Amino acid sequence: MDKQRRKFLKIAGASVVAGIGAPAVIRLTSNSALASEHGTAAEHEEAPAAGHGQASGHAEEAPQGVRLGMVIDLRRMNENPELLDGAVAACIAAHNIPEFPAEKIKQEVKWIWKAPFESVFTDHSVHHAAGKIKNFPAVALCNHCDDPPCVRACPTQATFRNKLNGIVAMDFHRCIGCRFCMAACPYGARSFNWQDPRPYVKKYNKDFPTRMRGVVEKCNFCGERLALGLEPACVESCKGTGAMTFGDLNDPNSEVRKVLDKEFTIQRKPTLGTKPSVFYIV
Amino acid sequence: MYNKGTIIPGLILFVLFVTFPVWFNGFTTAGDLPKPELPPGGEKQCVMPAEYMRANHMQLLNEWRDNVLRDGNREILEIDGKKYSKGLQTACMQCHSRKEKFCDSCHTYAAVKPYCWDCHLTPKETASKEAIH
């Protein structure tokens, strides 16, 4: 075979160009094909939605299954401050939560707690806010987000989203105490056990464990009480006042949904896209 | 045999020394098998037969743990008319109410230190801080 350098270089050059160019050409053609398919599909979908007059800027996925959530009526809580104290106390009693004295406040463990409005709702301006907002505490707890950042951060899957009811649950057995979840949670809803909590638990609930040193804990929406057909401890302590309503956010006939349909509610830091399951009436 | 007087006593001493654990346990109480206390309330029925529980209670507890926490399966077990909600504190400790006399007896003997009690409360501990419910 006649192997001339000139001929070899020509073939090599052509091969290189083809090799580099081919994937780009394939991508371009396939993309345009996909794009045209998408276009027609989107048109088909939009037509009936527009017909119902529900055209919305961003489509939300249709809810599936049970997603437990809560509405907290801060107006009622402000009218009757004992409700909030009662709810916090009920949670402490139900979950063997330690109560640290003032000098150990940095070790505080909290599942549901009182905090000023501006620290609970950091997205909202309190400039010229009404007196009821400035002078009364709000309440915070784990939001049991639909897209929980803590779950993504956990390296051992000790915290996870329960698919049956949407509760962001914790398996304390698996927690290694790395505190990534605490860094990830935008709501400060997680506490770390810097020391053995038992000496600071005032009363034991015999049906619930304590935690040990080196474990992160947070509100579990009273999963253990729900299993027995009870409402969460905080909700139960406010029973009859309407200050706290609990139920399935995906069930249009549930009590929470009735409150949500009627009242204007806000969520904590909705812009982060975590889709909190706890709503507030201010 | 040469040196009979040295070799035979030497062999006897050697055998005695090697079998020391066997005869020492025979003459003392160190080898007594543990006797875990049966439920003080007189319950005869457990969630599984005693032989199974003796060998596999740790697997069963892990299974319950995963059922309850991970799979959200908190169904109440009903065995021979008695109801048990899956859990160390909510089921086991209801009958075996003295962990010190029941769990510890074998665990100490076998020198195992399960970490259940780092978090889970024994009835004795619960009683130490006036129980609610």
Interface residues (C-beta under 8 A of the other chain):
Chain A: A93 N96 F160 N162 K163 L164 N165 A169 D171 F172 H173 R198 V201 K202 K203 Y204 N205 K206 D207 F208 P209 T210 R211 M212 V215 G223 E224 A227 L228
Chain B: R65 L69 R70 G72 R74 S85 G87 Q89 T90 D118 C119 H120 L121 P123 E125 T126 S128 K129 E130 A131 I132 H133
